[in-house]
């Protein structure tokens, strides 16, 4: 076959068999368009290809061999999607969009890796990522997220950077701007150097024990948000829970799976399943929406692994978001004192859409005496964080962050409540840029503040 000008046709790069997006899921979409109004990128651009329906059209085209992975539009749209899963929540056909998006991203990464293969007959491949990108992905995905000791060391070094005056100097000197890191560096959370290190600690229940639970400490939650873990433990104790922090646990694997590194995600999933096995707990508690969503999908991630799939199913049956758990038991309201606060709630995508947990966070906020909950417009529309999306797609992330914070400020609330680290960082960054004196807190922090603490 040749092109019209007698040049050889470039062969299309097809989906490979490993982690191939399911044709059945792709074909479940009836292209009704009910997802369009829920899609953040479609809302911002108005472009059909920037919608779930448009992206599924592209996946179907590759699946049927009409275009290949080398398509610039296909690559752009798989990257542009936030994977917020809002489309899943409104889809009448039940399309499992997140599964085929993550598989499509994995296909792109596999095709990039294939160009580095030493095979004498390499498969059709995409150009490899630049060396610096490969090195960065290796350091982050297979280094920091794979070894919590290394992650904590890195976090401590960033805390030193912030507290030693080096950060002030780097910002004032313009060095960050010259290196193209000024915007990225502003997203660095405020770090204290303290961390929640799981070593098998057991925190007893206050009063009669009603439940025994284990807590995922994770990566960024155990460092930048260790104070949220402390609040979570105290709230669970107040509600009759013995809280266990199993050793050998680690990152949930969310960023790996979202970034096309499914093998890395599987490795982290197996590690956590092993760490939490045999504890005999009533629930595995997660206080970060993105982590909980990923952990609840371990069985899908390991569906082709005969050794681990059944263990994953048993693990998933125990995983509970902290709001889901607390709203499902008889909440201790006796020890809640009034908090005279005006609060608006920003719904993390992977809590509202992926886990379908929407009423429970609100019921917990409303259980606090004196707290006024003010609903914001578009509460469940993505804030633009989406893992590392605000680094890979800064313009779209900024537009969505601006939209979210504008909606929050319009309520007049002085506190924005959330339940995910990426969302918290995105909100704090936008509020800082505007010079707004509005605080961002996790819901469990507000509950913790309301509970009467023993002296």
C-alpha positions as CSV (number, residue, x, y, z in Angstrom):
1,X,0.0,0.0,0.0
2,X,1.3,3.5,-0.8
3,X,0.1,7.1,-0.4
4,X,-1.1,9.2,-3.3
5,X,2.4,10.7,-3.8
6,X,4.0,7.3,-3.9
7,X,5.5,7.5,-0.4
8,X,5.1,4.3,1.7
9,X,2.2,4.5,4.1
10,X,3.1,4.8,7.8
11,X,1.8,1.7,9.5
12,X,-0.8,2.3,12.2
13,X,0.3,1.4,15.8
14,X,-2.5,-0.8,17.2
15,X,-3.5,-1.6,20.7
16,X,-1.3,-4.4,22.1
17,X,-2.8,-7.4,23.9
18,X,-1.3,-6.5,27.3
19,X,-3.7,-4.2,29.2
20,X,-5.8,-3.7,26.0
21,X,-8.9,-1.4,26.6
22,X,-11.9,-3.6,26.7
23,X,-13.8,-3.6,23.3
24,X,-17.0,-4.6,25.3
25,X,-16.7,-1.5,27.5
26,X,-15.9,0.8,24.5
27,X,-19.0,-0.6,22.6
28,X,-21.2,-0.1,25.6
29,X,-21.2,3.6,24.9
30,X,-24.3,4.5,22.8
31,X,-23.0,8.1,22.2
32,X,-26.1,9.6,23.8
33,X,-24.2,12.7,25.0
34,X,-25.7,12.8,28.5
35,X,-22.1,12.9,29.8
36,X,-21.2,16.1,28.0
37,X,-22.5,18.6,30.6
38,X,-20.7,16.8,33.4
39,X,-17.3,16.8,31.7
40,X,-15.0,19.6,32.9
41,X,-12.9,19.7,29.8
42,X,-16.0,19.8,27.5
43,X,-17.5,22.5,29.7
44,X,-14.4,24.6,29.3
45,X,-13.7,24.0,25.6
46,X,-17.0,23.1,24.0
47,X,-15.1,20.6,21.8
48,X,-16.6,17.2,21.0
49,X,-13.2,15.5,21.1
50,X,-12.6,16.9,24.6
51,X,-15.7,15.0,25.9
52,X,-16.1,11.4,27.2
53,X,-18.1,10.6,24.0
54,X,-15.4,12.1,21.8
55,X,-12.6,10.2,23.6
56,X,-14.5,6.9,23.3
57,X,-14.8,7.6,19.6
58,X,-11.0,7.9,19.4
59,X,-10.5,4.7,21.5
60,X,-13.0,2.8,19.2
61,X,-11.1,4.1,16.1
62,X,-7.8,2.6,17.4
63,X,-9.6,-0.6,18.5
64,X,-11.0,-1.0,15.0
65,X,-7.7,-0.1,13.3
66,X,-8.9,3.2,11.7
67,X,-6.3,5.2,13.5
68,X,-3.3,4.2,15.6
69,X,-1.6,5.2,18.8
70,X,0.6,7.5,16.8
71,X,-2.4,9.8,16.4
72,X,-1.6,13.2,18.0
73,X,-5.2,13.8,18.7
74,X,-5.6,10.5,20.5
75,X,-2.5,11.1,22.6
76,X,-3.6,14.7,23.4
77,X,-7.1,13.7,24.5
78,X,-6.0,10.7,26.6
79,X,-3.7,13.2,28.4
80,X,-6.2,16.1,28.5
81,X,-8.8,14.0,30.3
82,X,-8.9,14.5,34.1
83,X,-10.2,11.0,34.8
84,X,-12.6,12.6,37.2
85,X,-15.2,9.9,36.4
86,X,-18.1,12.4,36.4
87,X,-19.2,10.8,33.1
88,X,-19.6,7.5,34.8
89,X,-21.9,8.9,37.5
90,X,-24.4,10.1,34.9
91,X,-24.0,7.4,32.2
92,X,-27.3,5.5,31.6
93,X,-25.3,2.6,29.9
94,X,-22.9,2.2,32.8
95,X,-19.8,2.7,30.7
96,X,-16.7,2.0,32.9
97,X,-14.8,4.9,31.4
98,X,-12.0,5.0,34.0
99,X,-10.9,1.5,33.1
100,X,-10.6,2.1,29.4
101,X,-8.9,5.5,29.9
102,X,-6.3,4.0,32.1
103,X,-5.8,1.2,29.7
104,X,-5.4,3.6,26.8
105,X,-2.8,5.6,28.7
106,X,-1.0,2.3,29.4
107,X,-1.0,1.5,25.7
108,X,0.7,4.8,24.9
109,X,3.4,4.2,27.5
110,X,4.0,0.6,26.4
111,X,4.4,1.8,22.8
112,X,6.9,4.5,24.0
113,X,8.8,1.8,25.9
114,X,8.8,-0.5,22.8
115,X,11.1,1.9,21.0
116,X,13.8,1.2,23.6
117,X,13.4,-2.6,23.2
118,X,16.6,-4.4,22.1
119,X,14.6,-7.0,20.2
120,X,15.8,-7.6,16.6
121,X,12.2,-7.4,15.5
122,X,10.7,-4.7,17.7
123,X,7.0,-4.0,17.5
124,X,5.6,-0.8,16.0
125,X,6.5,1.9,18.5
126,X,6.1,5.5,19.4
127,X,9.1,7.7,19.9
128,X,10.5,7.3,23.4
129,X,10.0,10.0,26.0
130,X,13.0,12.3,26.4
131,X,15.6,11.0,28.7
132,X,14.7,13.5,31.4
133,X,11.0,12.5,31.4
134,X,12.0,8.8,31.6
135,X,14.3,9.6,34.5
136,X,11.7,11.7,36.3
137,X,8.9,9.0,35.9
138,X,11.4,6.4,37.1
139,X,12.3,8.4,40.2
140,X,8.7,9.3,41.0
141,X,6.8,6.1,40.1
142,X,9.4,3.4,40.8
143,X,11.4,5.3,43.4
144,X,9.5,7.7,45.7
145,X,6.1,5.9,45.6
146,X,7.7,2.5,45.8
147,X,9.7,3.2,49.0
148,X,8.1,5.2,51.8
149,X,11.4,5.6,53.6
150,X,12.7,7.4,50.5
151,X,9.5,9.4,50.2
152,X,9.7,10.5,53.8
153,X,13.4,11.5,53.3
154,X,12.4,13.5,50.2
155,X,9.6,15.2,52.2
156,X,12.0,16.1,55.0
157,X,14.4,17.6,52.5
158,X,11.5,19.7,51.1
159,X,10.6,20.8,54.6
160,X,14.2,21.9,55.1
161,X,14.1,23.8,51.8
162,X,11.0,25.7,53.0
163,X,12.1,26.4,56.6
164,X,15.8,27.2,56.0
165,X,15.2,30.3,53.9
166,X,16.3,28.7,50.6
167,X,12.7,28.8,49.3
168,X,12.5,32.5,50.0
169,X,15.8,33.1,48.2
170,X,14.8,30.9,45.2
171,X,11.5,32.9,44.8
172,X,13.0,36.3,45.4
173,X,16.0,35.7,43.1
174,X,13.9,34.7,40.1
175,X,15.8,31.4,39.9
176,X,12.6,29.3,39.8
177,X,11.2,31.4,36.9
178,X,14.5,31.0,34.9
179,X,14.2,27.2,35.4
180,X,10.5,27.2,34.4
181,X,9.6,25.9,37.9
182,X,7.8,28.9,39.4
183,X,4.2,27.7,38.9
184,X,5.0,24.1,39.8
185,X,6.9,25.1,43.0
186,X,3.9,27.1,44.3
187,X,2.0,23.8,44.5
188,X,4.5,22.4,47.0
189,X,2.5,21.9,50.3
190,X,3.6,23.4,53.5
191,X,5.8,20.7,55.2
192,X,6.7,20.4,58.9
193,X,9.1,17.5,58.5
194,X,6.8,15.3,60.7
195,X,5.4,12.1,59.3
196,X,3.0,9.4,60.3
197,X,5.1,6.2,60.1
198,X,3.1,3.0,60.3
199,X,4.9,0.6,62.7
200,X,2.0,-1.5,64.0
201,X,0.8,1.1,66.4
202,X,-2.6,0.4,68.1
203,X,-4.7,3.3,69.3
204,X,-7.4,2.1,71.8
205,X,-11.0,3.2,71.5
206,X,-12.3,5.8,73.9
207,X,-14.9,4.1,76.0
208,X,-16.3,0.7,75.0
209,X,-14.7,-0.7,71.8
210,X,-17.3,-1.1,69.1
211,X,-15.0,-1.7,66.1
212,X,-11.4,-2.5,65.1
213,X,-10.2,-0.7,62.0
214,X,-6.9,-0.3,60.2
215,X,-5.8,3.0,58.6
216,X,-4.0,3.5,55.3
217,X,-1.3,6.1,55.9
218,X,-0.2,6.3,52.2
219,X,2.5,8.7,50.9
220,X,1.6,12.4,50.7
221,X,-1.1,11.9,53.4
222,X,1.6,10.5,55.8
223,X,3.9,13.5,55.3
224,X,2.2,16.8,54.2
225,X,-1.1,15.8,55.8
226,X,0.0,13.8,58.8
227,X,-2.1,16.2,61.0
228,X,-5.1,14.9,59.1
229,X,-4.2,11.3,60.1
230,X,-3.9,12.4,63.7
231,X,-7.4,14.0,63.5
232,X,-8.8,10.9,61.8
233,X,-7.4,8.6,64.5
234,X,-8.9,10.8,67.3
235,X,-12.3,10.9,65.6
236,X,-12.3,7.1,65.1
237,X,-11.3,6.7,68.8
238,X,-14.2,8.9,69.9
239,X,-16.5,6.6,67.9
240,X,-15.4,3.5,69.7
241,X,-12.8,2.3,67.3
242,X,-9.5,0.7,68.0
243,X,-7.2,2.0,65.2
244,X,-4.3,-0.1,63.9
245,X,-1.5,1.2,61.6
246,X,-0.1,-1.9,59.9
247,X,3.6,-1.8,59.0
248,X,4.9,-2.5,55.5
249,X,2.0,-0.6,53.9
250,X,2.7,2.1,51.3
251,X,1.4,4.2,48.5
252,X,-2.0,3.1,47.1
253,X,-0.8,3.3,43.5
254,X,-3.3,5.9,42.3
255,X,-0.8,8.0,40.4
256,X,0.9,5.0,38.8
257,X,-2.4,3.6,37.4
258,X,-3.7,7.1,36.3
259,X,-0.3,7.7,34.6
260,X,-0.3,4.6,32.5
261,X,2.0,2.5,34.8
262,X,-0.4,-0.3,35.5
263,X,2.4,-2.7,36.4
264,X,3.7,-0.3,39.0
265,X,0.2,0.1,40.4
266,X,-0.2,-3.7,40.6
267,X,3.0,-4.0,42.6
268,X,1.8,-1.4,45.1
269,X,-1.6,-3.0,45.3
270,X,-0.1,-6.4,46.2
271,X,2.1,-4.8,48.9
272,X,-0.9,-3.2,50.6
273,X,-3.1,-6.3,50.3
274,X,-0.3,-8.3,52.0
275,X,0.2,-5.6,54.7
276,X,-3.5,-5.5,55.7
277,X,-4.1,-9.2,55.5
278,X,-4.8,-11.3,58.6
279,X,-5.7,-8.3,60.8
280,X,-9.3,-9.4,61.4
281,X,-10.4,-5.8,61.3
282,X,-13.9,-4.6,60.6
283,X,-12.8,-2.0,58.0
284,X,-9.7,-0.6,56.3
285,X,-10.2,3.2,56.6
286,X,-9.0,5.6,53.9
287,X,-9.2,9.4,54.4
288,X,-8.1,10.4,50.9
289,X,-10.7,10.2,48.1
290,X,-8.2,9.3,45.4
291,X,-6.6,6.5,47.5
292,X,-9.9,5.0,48.4
293,X,-11.1,5.0,44.9
294,X,-8.0,3.2,43.7
295,X,-8.0,0.7,46.5
296,X,-11.6,-0.2,45.8
297,X,-10.5,-1.1,42.3
298,X,-7.7,-3.5,43.3
299,X,-9.7,-6.5,42.2
300,X,-10.1,-5.1,38.7
301,X,-6.4,-4.1,38.6
302,X,-5.4,-7.7,39.5
303,X,-8.2,-9.5,37.6
304,X,-5.7,-11.4,35.5
305,X,-3.5,-12.5,38.5
306,X,-4.8,-15.9,39.7
307,X,-2.6,-15.7,42.9
308,X,-3.8,-12.2,44.0
309,X,-7.3,-11.7,42.5
310,X,-9.2,-13.5,45.3
311,X,-7.1,-11.8,48.0
312,X,-7.9,-8.4,46.2
313,X,-11.6,-9.2,46.3
314,X,-11.5,-9.9,50.1
315,X,-9.4,-6.7,50.6
316,X,-11.8,-4.5,48.7
317,X,-14.7,-5.7,50.7
318,X,-13.1,-4.1,53.8
319,X,-12.1,-0.8,52.3
320,X,-14.2,2.1,53.6
321,X,-13.8,5.9,53.0
322,X,-13.8,7.5,56.5
323,X,-17.0,9.4,55.8
324,X,-18.7,6.3,54.5
325,X,-17.7,4.5,57.6
326,X,-18.7,7.1,60.1
327,X,-22.0,7.8,58.5
328,X,-22.7,4.1,58.5
329,X,-22.4,3.7,62.2
330,X,-24.1,5.3,65.2
331,X,-22.1,8.5,65.2
332,X,-21.1,9.8,68.7
333,X,-22.9,13.2,68.7
334,X,-22.9,13.3,72.5
335,X,-19.3,14.7,72.7
336,X,-19.7,17.2,69.8
337,X,-19.5,20.8,71.0
338,X,-20.7,23.7,68.9
339,X,-18.5,25.3,66.2
340,X,-19.7,28.6,64.9
341,X,-18.4,28.3,61.4
342,X,-19.6,28.9,57.9
343,X,-18.4,26.1,55.6
344,X,-18.8,25.1,52.0
345,X,-18.0,21.7,50.7
346,X,-15.9,20.9,47.7
347,X,-16.6,17.4,46.5
348,X,-13.5,15.4,45.4
349,X,-14.2,13.7,42.1
350,X,-13.0,10.3,43.3
351,X,-15.3,10.5,46.3
352,X,-18.4,11.8,44.5
353,X,-18.1,10.1,41.1
354,X,-15.9,7.1,41.5
355,X,-17.1,6.0,44.9
356,X,-20.5,7.7,44.7
357,X,-20.2,9.1,48.2
358,X,-22.0,12.4,48.3
359,X,-24.5,12.5,51.2
360,X,-22.3,11.1,53.9
361,X,-19.7,14.0,54.0
362,X,-22.6,16.5,54.2
363,X,-24.4,14.5,57.0
364,X,-21.2,14.6,59.1
365,X,-20.8,18.4,58.6
366,X,-24.4,18.9,59.5
367,X,-24.0,16.8,62.7
368,X,-21.6,19.5,64.1
369,X,-23.7,21.9,66.2
370,X,-23.5,25.5,65.2
371,X,-21.8,24.8,61.8
372,X,-23.5,26.4,58.8
373,X,-23.1,24.4,55.6
374,X,-23.4,26.6,52.5
375,X,-23.7,24.7,49.2
376,X,-21.6,26.0,46.4
377,X,-22.4,25.9,42.7
378,X,-20.8,23.0,40.7
379,X,-19.5,21.4,43.9
380,X,-18.7,18.2,42.2
381,X,-17.1,19.7,39.1
382,X,-13.4,18.9,39.1
383,X,-11.1,21.5,40.7
384,X,-8.3,20.7,38.2
385,X,-5.9,18.9,40.5
386,X,-6.4,15.3,39.3
387,X,-3.1,13.9,40.6
388,X,-0.4,15.6,38.6
389,X,-2.7,17.1,36.1
390,X,-1.9,20.6,37.2
391,X,1.7,19.9,36.2
392,X,1.0,18.1,32.9
393,X,-1.9,20.4,31.9
394,X,-1.4,23.7,33.7
395,X,-3.7,25.8,31.6
396,X,-6.8,23.6,32.0
397,X,-6.0,23.0,35.6
398,X,-5.7,26.7,36.3
399,X,-9.0,27.4,34.6
400,X,-10.8,24.8,36.6
401,X,-9.2,25.8,39.8
402,X,-10.2,29.4,39.2
403,X,-13.8,28.3,38.5
404,X,-13.9,26.2,41.6
405,X,-12.6,28.8,44.0
406,X,-14.9,31.5,42.5
407,X,-17.9,29.2,43.2
408,X,-16.6,28.6,46.8
409,X,-16.0,32.3,47.5
410,X,-19.5,33.2,46.2
411,X,-21.0,31.4,49.2
412,X,-19.3,33.7,51.6
413,X,-18.1,30.8,53.7
414,X,-14.8,31.2,55.5
415,X,-13.8,27.5,55.3
416,X,-13.8,25.2,52.3
417,X,-14.1,21.6,53.4
418,X,-12.7,18.8,51.3
419,X,-11.5,15.2,51.5
420,X,-8.5,14.7,49.2
421,X,-4.9,16.0,49.2
422,X,-4.7,17.1,45.6
423,X,-7.9,19.1,46.0
424,X,-6.7,20.7,49.2
425,X,-3.4,21.8,47.5
426,X,-5.2,23.1,44.4
427,X,-7.6,25.2,46.5
428,X,-4.9,26.6,48.8
429,X,-2.8,27.5,45.8
430,X,-5.6,29.4,44.1
431,X,-6.7,31.1,47.4
432,X,-3.1,32.2,47.9
433,X,-2.9,33.6,44.4
434,X,-6.0,35.7,45.1
435,X,-4.8,36.8,48.6
436,X,-8.0,35.4,50.1
437,X,-8.1,34.7,53.9
438,X,-10.2,31.5,53.5
439,X,-9.1,28.3,55.1
440,X,-9.2,24.8,53.6
441,X,-9.8,21.8,56.0
442,X,-10.6,18.2,55.8
443,X,-14.0,17.2,57.1
444,X,-12.4,15.0,59.8
445,X,-10.4,18.0,61.0
446,X,-13.6,19.8,61.6
447,X,-15.1,16.8,63.4
448,X,-11.9,16.5,65.5
449,X,-12.1,20.2,66.4
450,X,-15.8,19.7,67.5
451,X,-15.1,16.7,69.7
452,X,-14.4,17.5,73.3
453,X,-10.8,16.3,73.9
454,X,-9.9,14.7,77.2
455,X,-7.3,16.7,79.2
